[in-house]
Amino acid sequence: SLTYFDIDRASSFLNSANRFVQDGRTIYKGWEASATGEVTERLSVFATAMYLDAAQEKAASTAVIGKRPENTAKYTASLFAEYKPEAVEGLGVSAGLFYVGNRAVNNQNTAFIDGYTTYNAGIRYSTDIADHPVTFRLNGENLTGKKYWAATGANLLSPALPMTVKFAVTTRF
């Protein structure tokens, strides 16, 4: 799929008086693409990409007009694959990456935080137990332990989680 978007919405940010205000409009224009498919009977690929041109418009403060909104990346992308080995029915192994471009720390764009790429992997096993479908999942996120800023806004930075491992079991009755 390929989508073009053009969004005009109210802006909210921390102003120069250190007050969180709703002031002016922000325009978000861009393209988003995604592709999903079965490369083979056992290999699936999922890919996304986005280009975003966002700018503050019509604000009481001229210091923010034309600037990129805080915590807004121009580029994001992801690429994941899942392989289902023939030897074990119900088993799936996946791996992929997420990319987020640099982002402004505030609406005046006085500083930016670097973009980052994280790598994830997982394994799942689906079976039936007592005539009910059950799926076991083990996922590792940020496998390289990359230190990066997950979010920013109002001149504040939020650190990302370190490498994280999650286990889940799902079923239906």
TITOR-543150 format. One record per residue: residue number from 0; residue in three letters; x, y, z of N, C-alpha, C in turn. Coordinates in pm, 1 decimal. Layout:
(site NUM; 'ALA'; (X; Y; Z); (X; Y; Z); (X; Y; Z))
...
//
This chain:
(site 0; 'SER'; (84.2; -117.7; 0.0); (0.0; 0.0; 0.0); (88.9; 124.3; 0.0))
(site 1; 'LEU'; (38.3; 227.9; -57.4); (105.5; 357.9; -60.2); (0.7; 463.5; -31.0))
(site 2; 'THR'; (28.0; 546.4; 68.3); (-69.4; 645.5; 112.2); (-4.9; 782.8; 124.1))
(site 3; 'TYR'; (-76.3; 885.1; 75.9); (-36.2; 1023.9; 97.6); (-129.9; 1081.8; 201.9))
(site 4; 'PHE'; (-76.7; 1160.1; 295.9); (-162.3; 1223.1; 395.8); (-128.8; 1371.4; 409.0))
(site 5; 'ASP'; (-228.8; 1448.8; 447.6); (-217.5; 1593.4; 466.7); (-308.6; 1627.1; 584.3))
(site 6; 'ILE'; (-248.8; 1644.0; 703.2); (-325.2; 1664.4; 826.0); (-298.0; 1804.8; 878.5))
(site 7; 'ASP'; (-403.7; 1874.6; 913.7); (-395.8; 2008.8; 971.8); (-463.6; 2000.0; 1107.8))
(site 8; 'ARG'; (-386.7; 2023.4; 1215.3); (-445.6; 2012.5; 1348.4); (-391.5; 2119.4; 1442.3))
(site 9; 'ALA'; (-460.6; 2137.6; 1553.3); (-417.5; 2234.4; 1653.8); (-283.4; 2192.1; 1713.0))
(site 10; 'SER'; (-200.4; 2290.3; 1748.0); (-69.0; 2264.6; 1806.6); (-72.9; 2282.2; 1957.8))
(site 11; 'SER'; (-2.6; 2195.7; 2028.2); (13.3; 2207.5; 2173.0); (160.9; 2191.4; 2203.9))
(site 12; 'PHE'; (214.2; 2284.0; 2282.2); (356.5; 2278.0; 2315.9); (386.1; 2368.0; 2434.5))
(site 13; 'LEU'; (507.8; 2355.3; 2488.3); (554.9; 2438.6; 2597.4); (605.6; 2569.8; 2537.8))
(site 14; 'ASN'; (543.7; 2682.3; 2572.3); (584.1; 2809.8; 2512.0); (703.0; 2871.8; 2586.8))
(site 15; 'SER'; (745.1; 2989.8; 2542.6); (863.2; 3054.4; 2600.4); (841.6; 3097.7; 2745.9))
(site 16; 'ALA'; (716.3; 3106.3; 2790.1); (686.2; 3138.4; 2930.3); (679.0; 3010.8; 3014.9))
(site 17; 'ASN'; (720.0; 2898.6; 2956.6); (721.6; 2769.4; 3024.3); (580.8; 2721.2; 3061.7))
(site 18; 'ARG'; (485.3; 2753.7; 2974.8); (347.1; 2709.8; 2993.2); (308.4; 2619.9; 2876.8))
(site 19; 'PHE'; (236.9; 2511.6; 2907.5); (188.0; 2423.6; 2803.0); (62.2; 2487.0; 2745.8))
(site 20; 'VAL'; (65.8; 2519.1; 2617.5); (-44.0; 2592.5; 2553.9); (-88.3; 2522.0; 2425.4))
(site 21; 'GLN'; (-210.9; 2554.4; 2386.2); (-256.7; 2517.0; 2253.8); (-252.4; 2646.3; 2173.3))
(site 22; 'ASP'; (-165.7; 2647.5; 2070.0); (-140.0; 2772.1; 1997.9); (-109.9; 2741.5; 1851.7))
(site 23; 'GLY'; (-192.8; 2788.7; 1763.8); (-166.2; 2776.6; 1621.3); (-204.0; 2641.0; 1564.0))
(site 24; 'ARG'; (-146.0; 2612.2; 1447.6); (-175.9; 2490.1; 1373.6); (-45.5; 2421.8; 1334.5))
(site 25; 'THR'; (-49.9; 2290.5; 1322.2); (62.5; 2214.4; 1270.4); (13.2; 2137.4; 1148.5))
(site 26; 'ILE'; (92.7; 2139.2; 1043.5); (60.1; 2069.2; 919.4); (152.3; 1947.9; 908.4))
(site 27; 'TYR'; (93.7; 1830.7; 887.7); (167.9; 1705.7; 868.6); (136.4; 1654.8; 728.8))
(site 28; 'LYS'; (237.5; 1653.2; 643.2); (221.3; 1600.8; 507.6); (325.1; 1493.3; 484.9))
(site 29; 'GLY'; (285.9; 1389.0; 416.4); (385.3; 1286.9; 391.0); (332.0; 1165.3; 319.4))
(site 30; 'TRP'; (420.5; 1068.6; 309.7); (391.9; 941.9; 241.5); (420.2; 827.5; 336.9))
(site 31; 'GLU'; (335.0; 727.8; 330.1); (355.8; 606.7; 407.5); (337.8; 487.6; 314.2))
(site 32; 'ALA'; (431.1; 395.5; 320.1); (425.7; 277.2; 235.4); (442.6; 153.2; 321.4))
(site 33; 'SER'; (375.1; 48.0; 282.3); (393.5; -80.0; 350.5); (377.2; -192.6; 250.1))
(site 34; 'ALA'; (450.5; -297.9; 274.9); (442.9; -416.5; 190.4); (450.5; -539.1; 279.8))
(site 35; 'THR'; (362.1; -631.4; 254.5); (357.4; -755.8; 329.3); (338.4; -868.0; 229.6))
(site 36; 'GLY'; (412.9; -973.7; 246.9); (393.7; -1081.9; 152.8); (463.5; -1209.4; 192.2))
(site 37; 'GLU'; (419.7; -1314.3; 126.5); (479.9; -1445.5; 142.3); (583.7; -1460.8; 31.4))
(site 38; 'VAL'; (711.2; -1454.6; 66.9); (818.1; -1472.1; -30.8); (820.9; -1618.2; -76.1))
(site 39; 'THR'; (804.3; -1707.0; 18.9); (787.2; -1850.0; -8.4); (675.6; -1897.2; 84.6))
(site 40; 'GLU'; (642.1; -2023.4; 77.8); (539.8; -2079.0; 165.7); (579.0; -2065.7; 312.1))
(site 41; 'ARG'; (707.9; -2058.0; 340.4); (756.4; -2056.4; 478.5); (821.2; -1923.9; 520.6))
(site 42; 'LEU'; (835.9; -1828.4; 428.0); (901.6; -1701.1; 459.2); (809.0; -1584.0; 428.2))
(site 43; 'SER'; (781.2; -1503.8; 532.0); (699.2; -1383.5; 518.1); (785.2; -1261.0; 545.0))
(site 44; 'VAL'; (756.3; -1152.7; 474.1); (829.8; -1027.4; 492.0); (730.4; -913.9; 513.6))
(site 45; 'PHE'; (763.9; -825.2; 606.9); (681.8; -708.8; 639.5); (772.9; -585.6; 636.8))
(site 46; 'ALA'; (737.7; -487.1; 556.8); (821.2; -366.2; 546.5); (733.0; -241.7; 550.5))
(site 47; 'THR'; (781.6; -137.6; 618.9); (710.9; -9.5; 621.6); (812.9; 102.7; 607.0))
(site 48; 'ALA'; (767.1; 214.9; 556.5); (850.8; 335.0; 548.4); (758.9; 456.6; 550.7))
(site 49; 'MET'; (806.9; 563.6; 612.2); (729.5; 686.6; 614.0); (821.3; 806.9; 597.6))
(site 50; 'TYR'; (778.0; 900.1; 514.4); (841.3; 1031.7; 503.0); (738.9; 1131.5; 553.1))
(site 51; 'LEU'; (779.0; 1217.6; 645.8); (688.1; 1313.8; 706.5); (747.9; 1453.7; 700.9))
(site 52; 'ASP'; (676.2; 1544.3; 638.7); (714.0; 1685.4; 635.9); (615.0; 1757.9; 726.4))
(site 53; 'ALA'; (656.0; 1785.2; 848.7); (568.4; 1848.6; 947.0); (623.0; 1986.1; 981.6))
(site 54; 'ALA'; (533.1; 2083.4; 992.4); (576.1; 2219.3; 1025.5); (467.8; 2291.6; 1104.4))
(site 55; 'GLN'; (514.7; 2373.0; 1198.6); (426.1; 2458.0; 1277.0); (383.0; 2576.1; 1189.4))
(site 56; 'GLU'; (253.4; 2602.1; 1186.7); (198.0; 2715.0; 1111.4); (112.3; 2799.7; 1204.7))
(site 57; 'LYS'; (97.9; 2925.3; 1174.9); (4.5; 3013.3; 1245.6); (15.9; 3003.7; 1397.2))
(site 58; 'ALA'; (117.8; 3057.9; 1454.0); (134.0; 3058.2; 1599.6); (156.9; 3200.2; 1648.2))
(site 59; 'ALA'; (122.6; 3224.5; 1774.4); (145.6; 3356.5; 1832.9); (294.7; 3387.0; 1838.2))
(site 60; 'SER'; (376.1; 3284.6; 1859.8); (520.7; 3301.7; 1865.9); (582.3; 3275.2; 1728.3))
(site 61; 'THR'; (647.5; 3374.4; 1672.4); (711.7; 3355.8; 1541.7); (832.6; 3263.6; 1550.5))
(site 62; 'ALA'; (879.8; 3236.2; 1673.7); (996.3; 3148.2; 1691.5); (967.4; 3004.2; 1651.6))
(site 63; 'VAL'; (840.3; 2964.6; 1642.8); (807.6; 2826.1; 1609.8); (752.0; 2808.5; 1468.6))
(site 64; 'ILE'; (715.1; 2917.8; 1403.2); (655.1; 2907.3; 1269.3); (756.6; 2848.8; 1170.7))
(site 65; 'GLY'; (711.9; 2746.7; 1099.8); (796.7; 2678.6; 1002.5); (887.2; 2572.5; 1061.8))
(site 66; 'LYS'; (885.8; 2556.8; 1192.8); (973.2; 2458.7; 1259.6); (903.2; 2322.8; 1266.9))
(site 67; 'ARG'; (985.9; 2219.5; 1281.2); (934.0; 2083.3; 1295.8); (881.0; 2064.8; 1437.8))
(site 68; 'PRO'; (764.1; 2004.8; 1456.0); (712.4; 1980.4; 1590.5); (806.1; 1889.0; 1670.3))
(site 69; 'GLU'; (810.9; 1911.5; 1800.0); (897.2; 1829.3; 1884.7); (860.6; 1681.7; 1872.6))
(site 70; 'ASN'; (961.9; 1597.2; 1885.8); (949.0; 1451.3; 1883.3); (890.1; 1398.7; 1751.8))
(site 71; 'THR'; (910.3; 1469.1; 1642.5); (857.2; 1427.4; 1512.4); (973.0; 1396.0; 1418.9))
(site 72; 'ALA'; (982.7; 1270.3; 1378.9); (1088.0; 1227.5; 1286.5); (1043.3; 1249.4; 1142.6))
(site 73; 'LYS'; (1137.4; 1288.7; 1057.3); (1106.9; 1299.0; 914.2); (1095.5; 1161.7; 850.2))
(site 74; 'TYR'; (1173.6; 1065.7; 899.9); (1176.3; 932.0; 840.4); (1161.5; 825.3; 947.6))
(site 75; 'THR'; (1081.8; 723.5; 917.3); (1075.5; 602.8; 998.3); (1066.5; 483.2; 902.8))
(site 76; 'ALA'; (1111.5; 369.5; 949.0); (1104.9; 249.2; 865.6); (1115.4; 125.6; 953.0))
(site 77; 'SER'; (1066.4; 15.7; 900.3); (1082.3; -112.8; 967.3); (1089.9; -223.1; 862.9))
(site 78; 'LEU'; (1158.7; -328.8; 898.1); (1170.1; -445.0; 810.9); (1174.8; -568.5; 899.4))
(site 79; 'PHE'; (1080.3; -658.8; 878.4); (1072.8; -781.1; 957.4); (1051.3; -900.0; 866.8))
(site 80; 'ALA'; (1098.9; -1013.4; 910.9); (1076.6; -1138.7; 839.3); (1042.6; -1247.2; 940.1))
(site 81; 'GLU'; (959.0; -1340.3; 896.7); (927.6; -1456.4; 978.6); (949.0; -1581.0; 894.0))
(site 82; 'TYR'; (1017.5; -1677.6; 953.4); (1043.3; -1804.5; 885.3); (978.6; -1917.0; 965.9))
(site 83; 'LYS'; (905.5; -2003.7; 896.0); (838.9; -2118.4; 958.7); (909.1; -2244.9; 910.0))
(site 84; 'PRO'; (1001.1; -2299.3; 989.0); (1075.2; -2418.0; 944.6); (982.9; -2538.1; 923.3))
(site 85; 'GLU'; (1011.1; -2611.9; 818.9); (929.8; -2728.8; 784.3); (942.2; -2840.4; 887.9))
(site 86; 'ALA'; (1055.3; -2846.2; 954.4); (1082.6; -2955.5; 1048.0); (991.6; -2954.4; 1171.1))
(site 87; 'VAL'; (940.8; -2835.3; 1212.0); (856.9; -2825.9; 1332.6); (731.1; -2746.0; 1298.0))
(site 88; 'GLU'; (621.8; -2816.3; 1278.5); (495.0; -2750.6; 1247.5); (451.8; -2662.6; 1364.2))
(site 89; 'GLY'; (410.0; -2539.9; 1335.8); (366.0; -2446.6; 1439.1); (475.1; -2353.9; 1489.5))
(site 90; 'LEU'; (600.3; -2378.2; 1448.4); (712.3; -2294.8; 1493.6); (734.1; -2179.7; 1395.6))
(site 91; 'GLY'; (760.5; -2062.0; 1448.0); (794.9; -1944.9; 1367.5); (908.7; -1869.4; 1433.0))
(site 92; 'VAL'; (1005.0; -1829.2; 1352.6); (1119.9; -1752.6; 1400.9); (1119.3; -1619.7; 1325.1))
(site 93; 'SER'; (1131.5; -1508.7; 1398.2); (1125.0; -1377.3; 1333.6); (1241.8; -1289.3; 1376.4))
(site 94; 'ALA'; (1272.4; -1195.0; 1291.6); (1375.9; -1096.1; 1322.0); (1346.2; -971.2; 1240.9))
(site 95; 'GLY'; (1392.0; -857.6; 1292.4); (1368.1; -734.5; 1219.5); (1430.5; -614.8; 1285.7))
(site 96; 'LEU'; (1404.0; -499.9; 1224.5); (1459.2; -374.7; 1274.8); (1357.8; -262.8; 1263.6))
(site 97; 'PHE'; (1371.2; -165.9; 1352.3); (1294.4; -41.5; 1349.6); (1393.3; 74.1; 1336.5))
(site 98; 'TYR'; (1362.2; 170.4; 1251.4); (1444.3; 291.1; 1238.1); (1355.7; 412.8; 1262.7))
(site 99; 'VAL'; (1405.4; 506.9; 1342.1); (1338.8; 634.6; 1366.5); (1443.2; 743.5; 1346.3))
(site 100; 'GLY'; (1412.7; 842.0; 1262.4); (1506.6; 951.1; 1234.5); (1517.9; 1050.0; 1349.6))
(site 101; 'ASN'; (1602.9; 1150.3; 1330.8); (1624.9; 1248.4; 1437.7); (1496.9; 1327.2; 1465.0))
(site 102; 'ARG'; (1489.2; 1383.3; 1588.2); (1369.5; 1454.3; 1631.0); (1407.9; 1578.1; 1709.5))
(site 103; 'ALA'; (1324.9; 1680.6; 1697.6); (1348.8; 1805.6; 1770.1); (1313.9; 1788.2; 1917.6))
(site 104; 'VAL'; (1392.2; 1851.2; 2003.7); (1370.1; 1845.3; 2147.9); (1259.2; 1942.0; 2189.0))
(site 105; 'ASN'; (1240.8; 2048.2; 2111.1); (1136.1; 2145.4; 2140.7); (1084.1; 2205.6; 2009.5))
(site 106; 'ASN'; (976.3; 2280.8; 2019.4); (915.7; 2337.7; 1898.0); (996.2; 2452.3; 1837.8))
(site 107; 'GLN'; (1095.3; 2504.6; 1910.5); (1182.8; 2607.0; 1853.8); (1297.2; 2543.0; 1774.6))
(site 108; 'ASN'; (1310.7; 2410.6; 1780.9); (1415.1; 2334.9; 1711.5); (1555.6; 2380.3; 1750.8))
(site 109; 'THR'; (1574.8; 2412.8; 1877.9); (1707.6; 2455.8; 1923.3); (1802.1; 2338.1; 1942.9))
(site 110; 'ALA'; (1746.8; 2216.8; 1950.6); (1829.7; 2096.5; 1963.9); (1754.1; 1977.9; 1905.5))
(site 111; 'PHE'; (1830.2; 1880.2; 1861.1); (1773.2; 1756.9; 1805.5); (1839.7; 1637.5; 1872.7))
(site 112; 'ILE'; (1764.2; 1529.9; 1885.0); (1823.1; 1404.3; 1930.8); (1845.0; 1316.7; 1807.7))
(site 113; 'ASP'; (1948.5; 1234.3; 1814.1); (1983.1; 1148.9; 1701.5); (1874.8; 1044.5; 1675.5))
(site 114; 'GLY'; (1869.5; 999.9; 1551.5); (1784.6; 887.5; 1516.5); (1845.6; 759.1; 1570.8))
(site 115; 'TYR'; (1772.6; 650.7; 1560.2); (1822.6; 523.6; 1611.8); (1761.9; 408.0; 1533.1))
(site 116; 'THR'; (1827.2; 294.6; 1542.8); (1777.7; 168.2; 1487.6); (1785.4; 64.0; 1597.2))
(site 117; 'THR'; (1676.0; -8.7; 1615.8); (1676.7; -118.5; 1711.7); (1650.6; -248.8; 1637.4))
(site 118; 'TYR'; (1701.4; -356.1; 1694.9); (1688.0; -488.7; 1635.2); (1612.8; -579.3; 1731.9))
(site 119; 'ASN'; (1516.6; -652.4; 1677.8); (1433.7; -740.3; 1758.6); (1433.3; -880.2; 1698.4))
(site 120; 'ALA'; (1402.5; -979.8; 1779.5); (1389.3; -1117.7; 1730.8); (1289.0; -1189.8; 1818.7))
(site 121; 'GLY'; (1229.9; -1292.0; 1762.1); (1131.4; -1365.7; 1839.3); (1115.3; -1507.4; 1789.4))
(site 122; 'ILE'; (1049.1; -1583.7; 1871.5); (1016.7; -1721.1; 1835.7); (875.7; -1745.8; 1889.1))
(site 123; 'ARG'; (796.1; -1817.7; 1811.1); (661.8; -1851.0; 1856.2); (633.7; -1996.3; 1822.8))
(site 124; 'TYR'; (549.2; -2054.8; 1903.3); (507.5; -2191.8; 1878.0); (357.8; -2199.8; 1900.6))
(site 125; 'SER'; (285.2; -2244.0; 1797.8); (139.6; -2257.3; 1805.4); (102.2; -2404.2; 1801.2))
(site 126; 'THR'; (10.3; -2441.3; 1889.8); (-34.6; -2580.5; 1898.5); (-176.3; -2581.8; 1954.2))
(site 127; 'ASP'; (-232.6; -2698.3; 1970.8); (-362.2; -2714.8; 2036.7); (-340.4; -2789.6; 2167.6))
(site 128; 'ILE'; (-402.4; -2740.0; 2273.2); (-399.9; -2806.9; 2402.9); (-545.0; -2820.4; 2447.4))
(site 129; 'ALA'; (-588.2; -2942.6; 2471.0); (-725.9; -2970.9; 2511.7); (-826.0; -2908.8; 2413.8))
(site 130; 'ASP'; (-797.4; -2924.8; 2285.8); (-883.9; -2873.6; 2177.7); (-895.8; -2721.4; 2174.0))
(site 131; 'HIS'; (-798.3; -2652.0; 2230.2); (-795.7; -2505.5; 2224.2); (-663.5; -2461.3; 2162.2))
(site 132; 'PRO'; (-667.9; -2362.2; 2070.8); (-542.4; -2312.8; 2013.3); (-462.4; -2234.5; 2117.8))
(site 133; 'VAL'; (-333.3; -2262.9; 2125.6); (-245.0; -2196.1; 2221.9); (-118.8; -2154.2; 2147.4))
(site 134; 'THR'; (-75.3; -2031.0; 2172.5); (48.7; -1981.4; 2113.1); (140.6; -1931.2; 2223.4))
(site 135; 'PHE'; (264.2; -1979.3; 2219.7); (369.2; -1935.4; 2312.0); (461.1; -1842.1; 2233.5))
(site 136; 'ARG'; (494.7; -1726.5; 2291.7); (582.9; -1630.8; 2224.8); (695.4; -1588.2; 2318.4))
(site 137; 'LEU'; (816.0; -1579.6; 2262.4); (930.7; -1525.3; 2332.5); (992.1; -1421.3; 2240.2))
(site 138; 'ASN'; (993.0; -1294.8; 2282.9); (1043.5; -1185.6; 2199.4); (1153.6; -1109.2; 2270.4))
(site 139; 'GLY'; (1256.1; -1075.7; 2196.6); (1363.3; -990.5; 2245.8); (1359.9; -858.7; 2170.7))
(site 140; 'GLU'; (1358.2; -749.1; 2244.3); (1354.1; -615.7; 2184.0); (1481.4; -539.8; 2217.3))
(site 141; 'ASN'; (1526.9; -458.2; 2124.1); (1650.2; -380.9; 2140.8); (1764.7; -475.4; 2179.1))
(site 142; 'LEU'; (1784.3; -576.4; 2096.7); (1880.2; -683.1; 2128.3); (2024.2; -635.5; 2146.2))
(site 143; 'THR'; (2061.1; -525.9; 2084.9); (2197.8; -476.2; 2099.1); (2214.9; -389.0; 2223.3))
(site 144; 'GLY'; (2104.8; -365.5; 2295.9); (2112.4; -281.3; 2415.3); (2141.9; -135.9; 2383.5))
(site 145; 'LYS'; (2100.7; -90.7; 2265.2); (2126.8; 46.7; 2221.4); (2068.8; 146.5; 2320.5))
(site 146; 'LYS'; (2148.5; 246.7; 2355.1); (2101.4; 354.8; 2441.1); (2057.1; 468.5; 2349.6))
(site 147; 'TYR'; (1931.3; 507.5; 2362.3); (1876.4; 613.7; 2277.6); (1761.4; 680.6; 2352.0))
(site 148; 'TRP'; (1717.9; 793.1; 2299.0); (1606.3; 865.3; 2358.4); (1478.2; 818.1; 2289.5))
(site 149; 'ALA'; (1386.4; 761.7; 2367.1); (1261.9; 708.4; 2312.3); (1165.5; 820.2; 2275.3))
(site 150; 'ALA'; (1167.6; 929.0; 2349.8); (1075.5; 1039.6; 2323.6); (1134.8; 1168.3; 2378.3))
(site 151; 'THR'; (1083.8; 1277.2; 2325.0); (1126.0; 1409.0; 2370.7); (1008.5; 1505.1; 2358.9))
(site 152; 'GLY'; (1012.1; 1608.2; 2438.4); (908.4; 1710.0; 2433.2); (925.6; 1806.2; 2547.9))
(site 153; 'ALA'; (891.0; 1930.4; 2525.5); (899.1; 2033.4; 2628.3); (1038.8; 2039.2; 2690.4))
(site 154; 'ASN'; (1141.3; 2020.6; 2608.7); (1281.7; 2022.2; 2651.4); (1317.0; 1908.3; 2746.4))
(site 155; 'LEU'; (1237.4; 1803.3; 2747.8); (1263.6; 1686.4; 2830.9); (1295.2; 1567.2; 2741.2))
(site 156; 'LEU'; (1375.2; 1474.8; 2793.2); (1410.2; 1354.3; 2718.9); (1367.3; 1231.2; 2798.3))
(site 157; 'SER'; (1318.8; 1131.4; 2727.9); (1277.8; 1006.8; 2792.1); (1367.3; 894.5; 2741.5))
(site 158; 'PRO'; (1442.7; 831.3; 2830.8); (1531.1; 723.0; 2786.6); (1451.7; 599.3; 2746.3))
(site 159; 'ALA'; (1507.4; 523.5; 2653.3); (1444.8; 400.2; 2607.7); (1474.9; 286.3; 2703.4))
(site 160; 'LEU'; (1398.9; 180.9; 2690.1); (1425.1; 61.5; 2769.9); (1551.5; -6.6; 2719.9))
(site 161; 'PRO'; (1622.5; -71.8; 2807.2); (1738.0; -150.8; 2762.6); (1686.4; -275.5; 2689.8))
(site 162; 'MET'; (1775.2; -367.7; 2658.4); (1730.7; -492.0; 2598.4); (1622.5; -552.9; 2687.8))
(site 163; 'THR'; (1513.6; -595.7; 2624.1); (1398.5; -646.1; 2697.5); (1356.2; -780.2; 2637.5))
(site 164; 'VAL'; (1324.9; -875.8; 2723.4); (1274.8; -1005.2; 2678.9); (1134.2; -1022.1; 2736.4))
(site 165; 'LYS'; (1040.1; -1061.9; 2648.7); (901.5; -1080.0; 2690.6); (854.8; -1220.8; 2653.8))
(site 166; 'PHE'; (776.7; -1277.8; 2742.4); (718.2; -1408.9; 2718.3); (567.3; -1395.5; 2731.9))
(site 167; 'ALA'; (492.4; -1455.5; 2639.8); (346.3; -1448.4; 2644.9); (285.9; -1580.6; 2598.5))
(site 168; 'VAL'; (170.1; -1610.0; 2655.3); (91.6; -1726.0; 2613.2); (-48.8; -1675.2; 2583.2))
(site 169; 'THR'; (-102.6; -1710.7; 2467.2); (-238.1; -1671.9; 2431.4); (-316.6; -1796.8; 2392.8))
(site 170; 'THR'; (-447.4; -1791.4; 2419.7); (-534.8; -1901.4; 2382.7); (-674.7; -1846.3; 2357.8))
(site 171; 'ARG'; (-759.4; -1928.7; 2301.0); (-899.4; -1895.4; 2278.6); (-985.8; -2009.0; 2331.2))
(site 172; 'PHE'; (-1099.0; -1972.9; 2394.1); (-1191.7; -2073.1; 2445.6); (-1321.2; -2065.9; 2368.6))
//
